[in-house]
């Protein structure tokens, strides 16, 4: 039975006949969170469309740390440029959460595009939009953040609300979900995340079930820590999410007036295997605004 792809915006303007031809040719499969769709340097023998979930593209960086290029959202193609150029993939693509992917082999694409030029036209338009918008296109920035408290004394809800207010002041809509979301079905979490520019999932390491699930949904993880405490390892649960496994984790170090620092910032970065560290000083509006700009990608 052909796969229904009509709900994906990419196919809105290719025409019914072309859509039907694609639906008869594509291969559908599930890609588990953390799995690789294709690797940098591998042959590009197909192009893919994300039916549900989230993917991220990386290029090999120094010291084995992958460099994030951007995210692929529902309905977006991936691998199309390499396929058309007949060159190996220039990046590796991984599933950031359990995802549904459809694959159109090169031979099928060529056959359909010859008969229905609208398919090639829509693909070209999509690639031009990406090139014109550059690295700041909407999908290239993280949308879902897991805010993880390393200590039960950290008021994570207060921090999330403060960041939400700062973001909404610059026109960015934010939803916050806490432990009440722990038992939500995946589709309900999808609905919760839709309709907002950013989503914060707040969790504490003391609740490993929800912490793991929040990190498993996240495009990026922010670990909140107190500067007057010392890190204990391992900080992250033994079942790492794709975001932490792919080094998309940052530390937010909270500084309180009149309290001595117990550990060097680098110690927190090493304990969490973090990519970056941010500082949030008590009462600092400048720090709050800086963090909000980082979250929004501005």
N, C-alpha and C positions, 0 to 999 in steps of 0.2 A: 504494500500500500504506500503511495507517495507520501512524503513528509510535508506537512503544512508549514509553509514559510511566509505566508501572506501577512502575518502580523509584524514582520521585521521591516522597518522603514526603508532599508536598502532597496527593497523590491517594489516600492510604491509606484515607480514610474517606468518600469521595464515592460509593462504590458502583460496581459493574462497568458498569452501563448508562451512567452519567454519564461514567465514564472512557472508555468506547468512543466516546461521542459527541464528547468533546473530542479524542480521537486522530484522528478523521476530519476535524476542522475546523481543527486547528492548522497553521500554516506553520512549517517548520523552516529555519534558515539558520545559516551560520557568520559570526561577527563577529571579524575579525582584531584582534590586540592593538593597542590605541591607537585603534581606530575608535569612533565615537560611535553609540550605539543610538538615542538621541533627545536633543534639545536643550531647554534651559530655555525655556519660552514656546511650544514647539511643541504642536499639537493632540494630545490623548490619545485616539486612535481605536482603541486595543487595549491588552491587557495581555500581559506577557511572563513566561516562566518560563526560568530558567537551567538548561539541561540539563547543561552541563559548562563548566569554566573559572571565571572570576571577573570580576565587574563592580564598578564603583565609581560612586557618585553625588556630584556636585559642584554647588555653587551659585556663581554669579559673585561674585567678591570684589573688593576694592579693588586698584587698579593692575594689573588683569588677571590676578591670581593666583587660581585657583579654590579655593574652600573645600570641603574634603572633608566630606561628610555621613556616609558609611559605605560598607560593602562589601556586595555581594549574592553569596551563595554558591549552590552547586549545589542545585537544587530550590526556590529561593525565587522568589516572584513579584516583579515590578517594574513600576511604572506603573499599578498597579491602583487606587490611590486617586484619581488624576487622572481615570482613565477613568470611575469610578463617579460622581465629582462633576461630570463633564462640564466640566472646567476644563483649561486648558493645563498642561503638565508644569511643576512647580515647581523642577526640577533637571535637570541634564544627566547622562547615564549613559554611561560609557565602558567598553570591554573592557580589563581589566588584563592579560589574556593571551588567546591564541586561545580563543574560546568558542563553544559551541553554544547557540543560543537558539531557543525556540519562541514563536510569536506567535499569540494568539487575538483576532481582530478583534472590535470591540464588538458588531456585529450577530450574530456567531456566539455570543458570550458571552451576550447577552440571550436568544437563542433556546434555548440549552442550559439556562440558569438558570431559564427559565420552566418547562421540562419536568422539570428535575432540580434542585430547590431546594438539594440538598446541596452543589452547586458554590458558590453564594453563601454558604452557611453556613460552608464551610471557608475561603473568602476572608475573611469577616468575622472568623473566629477568628484567622486569621493577622494581620490588621491590629490586632486587639485585643492580641495578644501583643506586637507591636512597640510599641504605644503604652504598654503597662504596663511593659515593660522599659526603655523610653526609650533614650537615646543609648548606654547601656552594653551593649545587647544583643550577644550573641556575634559576630554578623556585622559589627557596626559598627566593630570594631577590626582592624587589620592582623594577619595570621597568618603570612605568609611575608616574612621580611626578607632582603635581600641585604646582607651585610657586605662592604664593599669596602675593601681596603687601598691607600692612596695611595702607600705606600713599601714596598719589599721588606724593610725592616728592622722592620716592624711584625709582631709575633707574633699574627696574627689568630686562630689556633686557640686560643691561650691566652686571648685576650679572649672568644671565643665560649664556651669552657668555663666561664670565671668567671661569665659572665652566665647560662649554663645552670644552674650550681649555685645561684646566687642565686634564680633563678626557681623551681627545683624545691623550694627551701626554703620557698616560699610556695604550693606546690601546683600549679605550672604545669609541664606536661610539655613538653619541648623535644627536637627532633631537629636534628642538625648535619650538613650535607652540604658537602663540599669539592670539589676538582677531580676527584675520582674519579667525580663525578656528571655530568661534562661531556658524556659521550656517551650518557647514559641516554635512552631514548625518553620521550616526553611521558607516556605511561601509567605508566611505571615511576617517574617523578618524582611523578606523582599518588599512587601507592601509597606512596612514601616520605613524602609530606607528610601522608597520612591517619593518623589515630590519635594525633596530637599537637596540643597547644594552639598551639604556635609552632614554626616551622621557621627555622633560620638557614642560609643558603647563603653560604659564605665564598669570596671570590675576590680576586685581585689585578689591578690595572690592567695589570700586565705580562703577563697572560694574557687578551688581549682577547676570545677566543672564549668562554671560560667566564664572564668578567665580564659580557659582553653577555647571555649566556643566563641567568645568575643574576639580573641586573636585570630581564630580561624575564619571569621567573617571580614577581618580588617584588611584594608589596603596598606595600612601602616600602623605600627604600634608605638605609643608614647608611654614610657614607664616613668611615673612620678616618684621622686625620691626626696628624702629630707637631707639637707646638707649637714645636719648635726648628727647623722647616723652613719654607720659603716655598712657597706654592702656585704651580704652573706651569699655564698654561691652554693648551688646554682640559683640564680634569681628567677629564671624562667622555667616553667614546668617542663618535665622531661619529654612531653609530647609536643614538639615545637610546631607552630603554625607556619604556613608558607611565608608569611610576612617576616617572622623572626628567622626562619631558616634561610631566607634570601637577604638577610641583613637589612630589612626595612624597619628597623627599630631605633628609636631615639630615647634619650634620657632627658627628663625635665627636672632639674635640680632646684628644689624650693629652699630659699634662704629666708630666715627669720631674724629680725633685729635683735642684736645683743646676744646671739647664740653662736658659739664657736663652731667652726667647720671641723667635722670629725674625720673626713676622708678627702683626698684629692679628687677632683672631677674625673680624672683618668681612671681612678679605681672603680668608679661607677660604670664608666664606659666599658672597661675590661670585664667586669662582672656580668654585665648584660650583653656583651658583644655588640655594643651599639654602634651605629654609623655616625650619629651626631649627638651633641649635648647642648641643651638650652638652659638658661638661668632665669629664674623667676623670683625676684626679690620682693619681700613683703611691701605692699603698698605702692609698687612701681607701676605706674600707668604705662610708662615707656616699654617695660618688659612685656606687659599684657598685650599692647598693640603690636609689638614685634612678633609675638607668638601667633596672634590672630592673622597677621599678614602671611606668616609661614604656612599656617593651615590653609589659607585661601589660595596659596600659590602666587601671591602678588609681591 
